[in-house]
């Protein structure tokens, strides 16, 4: 999966916040406050993203091993 340079910065930021005791709901509010577009908004290249994150999307990112810097299929 290829992602843009800006989008690639988001998962490590989410993991870092999680390590620092932010839960999924707190994370979604923090990302909204920082005006970070959601994955869907980034993929659609929205001009005016709403940046409305939900806890479910945060959990999906945290559950993906490639976002946690694990080796996946030697990639």
C-alpha positions, 0 to 999 in steps of 0.5 A, spaced: 500 500 500 502 506 497 500 512 501 502 520 501 508 523 505 502 526 510 498 520 510 504 516 513 505 521 519 498 519 522 499 512 524 505 513 528 502 519 531 496 515 533 500 509 536 504 515 540 498 518 543 495 511 545 502 509 548 501 516 552 494 514 555 489 516 550 483 512 549 480 511 542 475 517 544 480 521 546 484 520 540 479 522 535 477 528 539 485 530 539 485 528 531 479 533 530 482 538 534 489 538 530 484 538 523 487 531 521 483 528 515 481 521 516 483 516 511 477 516 507 478 524 506 485 523 504 483 518 499 478 522 496 483 528 496 477 532 500 478 540 499 475 541 505 475 535 510 471 535 516 476 531 520 471 527 524 474 521 526 471 515 530 473 511 535 472 505 531 477 507 525 482 509 531 481 502 533 482 499 526 489 503 525 491 500 532 490 493 530 493 493 523 500 490 524 503 494 519 502 500 523 505 498 529 512 497 525 512 489 525 515 486 519 509 483 515 511 479 509 518 481 509 516 488 506 
